[in-house]
């Protein structure tokens, strides 16, 4: 299984496609489908031939997808990694970005062919 968590794809998926399961997980402001925010995700989405998911986290910042959120929160430092809303396939759920990330990634190998 492959994942791209809140970053532009540095190496494009080959034109021939990629058949293994793949997850895009990122900030809603930058990576919403069709928004034109990141052309690499749009390009590679079309080349994924296996199971695939594209999830965005509303209100998240880039730092939300790092392991700095918990220690920063405990130190009282706001790095934009607080509670956010995850929207995927019509499901809306409140969670920390790290919890959203874990919840999105963990079950994929079992659910996707």
N, C-alpha and C positions, 0 to 999 in steps of 0.2 A: 504494500500500500504506500502511496505517496501523499505528501501534504505540502501545502504552501501556506504558512501562517503569517499573514500581514506583511507580505513583501513581494516586490516585482519578481517575476520569473527571470532569472539570469540566463538560463539555458532553455531555449524553446523546445517544446515537445516536437518530435519529428513529424513531418507531414504525413508519414505513414500511420501515425497515431500511437496511443499508449492504452493497452487493454487492462492494466491493473487498476484496482480501485484508487481513487484520488479525491482529496479534500482540499478545497480552498476555504480558508477561514480568515476573515479580516475585518477592518473597520468599515462601518457602513458609509461613512463620509468619503472614503477613498475607493472602496471595492464593491459597491453595489452594482449588480448586473445591469448593463445598458447605460450606465452613467458616464462612461468615457473616462472614468478616473484612472484606470490602469489597463492599457491596451494589451499587456502581456497576458492577463487573466482572460480577457475576451478571446484572444487568439488561441490560447492553449485549451480553453473550454471546448472549442469546436473540434479539437484533435483528440480529446479523451473518448475512447471507445468502450471502456469498461464502466463499472459503477462509479458515479461521481456525485459530489455534493458541493454546493457553493453557499457558505453561511457567512453572514455579516453580524457584527455586534454593534448595536446602536449606541452612540456616544463614546465609544472606545477611542483611546489614543494608541499610538504605536507602542508605548510602554506597557499598555494593558496586557500584551501578549508575552511578557517576560516574567521571570521569576523574581523581579524586583518589587512587584506590587505588595506582597505580604510584608516584607521587612520595612518597606517605606511606610506602609500604613501603620505599622507598630511604632515607628518613629515619628508619626504625625506629619509625614511628608506626602503631599498630594502630587502624584505623578500621572494623574488621569487614569488610574487603574481601579477605580472604585466600582460600585455596583452598576451594572449595565443591563440592558435588555437584549437577549438573544432572540433573533427572529429567523426561523427556518421552517419552510413548508407550512406556514400559517400558525405555527406554534410560537407563542410568546412566553418567555420565561425569564425571571429575574435571577441573576447569578453574578458572581465575580467573573471577570474575563478568564482567569485561570480555570475556574470550575466549568465555564462554558467550553473552553478549549478541551479539557479532559472529557467532558460529556460528549462532545462532537467526535473526537478522535477514537476513544476507547472502543465503542461498539462497531465501528466500521468494518473491520476485517470479518466479523461474523455476519454482517448484514449484506455486504456487497459481494457479488460474484467475482 
